[in-house]
Amino acid sequence: MKGNETMLDFRTSKFVLRISRDSYQLLKRHLQEKQNNQIWNIVQEHLYIDIFDGMPRSKQQIDAMVGSLAGEAKREANKAKVFFGLLKEPEIEVPLDDEDEEGENEEGKPKKKKPKKDSLGSKSKKQDPNAPPQNRIPLPELKDSDKLDKIMNMKETTKRVRLGPDCLPSICFYTFLNAYQGLTAVDVTDDSSLIAGGFADSTVRVWSVTPKKLRSVKQASDLSLIDKESDDVLERIMDEKTASELKILYGHSGPVYGASFSPDRNYLLSSSEDGTVRLWSLQTFTCLVGYKGHNYPVWDTQFSPYGYYFVSGGHDRVARLWATDHYQPLRIFAGHLADVNCTRFHPNSNYVATGSADRTVRLWDVLNGNCVRIFTGHKGPIHSLTFSPNGRFLATGATDGRVLLWDIGHGLMVGELKGHTDTVCSLRFSRDGEILASGSMDNTVRLWDAIKAFEDLETDDFTTATGHVNLPENSQELLLGTYMTKSTPVVHLHFTRRNLVLAAGAYSPQ
Amino acid sequence: MESGKMASPKSMPKDAQMMAQILKDMGITEYEPRVINQMLEFTFRYVTTILDDAKVYSSHAKKATVDADDVRLAIQCGADQSFTSPPPRDFLLDIARQRNQTPLPLIKPYSGPRLPPDRYCLTAPNYRLKSLQKKASTSAGRITVPRLSVGSVTSRPSTPTLGTPTPQTMSVSTKVGTPMSLTGQRFTVQMPASQSPAVKASVPATSAVQNVLINPSLIGPPNILIITNMVSPQNAASESSNALKRKHEDDDDDDDDDDGDNL
């Protein structure tokens, strides 16, 4: 018992309770007048009473916020300023393609036959006050291949389907049949061309979703033979003899619990029970680096949306921020009382959200490692997190089957989606944030109306000061559809750039 | 899960009954029947390990029998090694504070794949090739020329005249930084011009490749493999003119396969 860490945490840290001043006075008087000071002593010693002025909360409000192993969050824990805005997209010269260019110039001038600058972000020239400064954290510069990717992204964006309650997305489910190896992690690239699966037999398998096969780079001697000046040099470096639909990556010595592709599709990360995070090259399909730091199972890992950084969280109750070219972590996010189950980057790469088995979600600042938000309310360990594309909201899913929605800027819970009957293990917002898709161990995918969930938020001063929001009981109205699978828990969800849903899971006949 | 399919408590061996009771006491009611077997195996392994260690300790203390103190010591030592738990919270907060104080390092532009220094990567070759010394003596009638190829850098053969290494090959060795003493290798040079066409005919495209193991002590950085290849060039005269014009060389060149891929 002495060495049990959870016990030590409980004994050393104080359980936080939030109570209104009137209620607190009543409680104090009651406990003290009974001449039995035992309970009062215990209260003073082990509880941290966070008093707020104002109306006491209703039972419903209290129920919404409780659940964490350390009580609720203190008010000042959620007061720090968070830059939840998105970083400005860099201006890219879009080469003028006749068939695609139908955008009008802002000034209304006739289309000129010269490369037009991308005008996605140029409408608001001044800085969004909620967005972090561009150089708040160092980010890698854009390479030519990244710019090409962005141009492809923009072209796909124009063909994107606008979703809504009357226009639901189609769901394409990738079932891993005969996965007797035990599927434990899935990731899909942003352009939906590759799927990686992490398995309990410690392998990572990469499949190509498109008809294009996976090829590895030629050997060094063959590489020196090719003509480096030709236009299709990037195809010539690939060895045709190694083309196959599936590549298996061996290296871990324990089940692989997390997988993440890099945004430029050059690397794949995998985290495993053996305590390491491995970086694999997707050009040679070999392992490049093993990052050792957690000495205990690493439950999740994710690349930053701009590449270069990645975050991992594990059984040692911390999340670590790494860069691919440092063999030691750059930041350690310590504070959770139990395993860190889930780690996600904010779209602007300045913040990391971690969901833990102590039933809280914390938001950490990458710049200095501080915890800027603590969200309590789940009644079970948290298994999935996702940020909304506009960066303002966070959705979390836990073993209690509820999906909770949080406003990051104000630090409040703004929605509760009830419906699933088992752990919610995957969440994803659509590309423009209109629909939230949730996948669960109860073999269903549910679609929720995100726009409606986030409209009319009561965010007046009183609410932000005390942190209490009245949650509307509108789960039924927000539920747009429930889609059942045959008996396949939905491990991963992904919206393609055109707003088609890809879901993945392993068939488990039971 | 299928507790009904369990062996009835009366017919289970005593150990299994005890294990079932332990599970019940810990509040676990639903479990597959295999769990009891697994727990029993674990218990057996753990107890035998502890008792083995205790025997070692008691014999070290020159005691006649194993007593409780030995067992206690064995348990303590075993717990430190196998049943470790994550570090305590205050320790984690402390190291986190230290680590988070340093500012984020700036990112160097134009640096290709951003990987840690080579010794922390898994990109070095993990094999060495054995030498085939016998072949060198039997390669009579061939011009043997040492060529140096370093890791992924393939240095193409520029045929030395009369067997002296050309400046090109020498530059490779200096890049490696080793004082390559070629004295240790078989370095036979024979220049029978009449025989070379015959050699050319008999060895059309492939060449006799001989890989020699270089003593690692000669090599500076330990993870760069140097393979020297003995190749028989076809015709010294025509070669020297083509040697530097690599782009025009076609497949019937006497190239060897460099198999030191450091990708």
Interface residues (C-beta under 8 A of the other chain):
Chain A: G3 N4 E5 L8 D9 T12 S13 I137 P138 L139 P140 E141 V217 Q219 A220 S221 S224 D227 G251 N266 L279 S281 Q283 T284 T286 C287 L288 V289 G290 N295 Y296 Y308 H315 D316 R317 V318 A323 T324 D325 H326 Y327 P329 L330 R331 I332 F333 A334 G335 L337 V366 L367 N368 G369 N370
Chain B: T84 S85 P86 P87 P88 R89 D90 L92 L93 I95 A96 R97 R99 N100 T102 L104 P105 L106 I107 P109 S111 P113 R114 L115 P116 P117 Y120 C121 L122 T123 S152 V153 T154 R156 K247 D255 D257 D258 D259 G260 D261 N262 L263
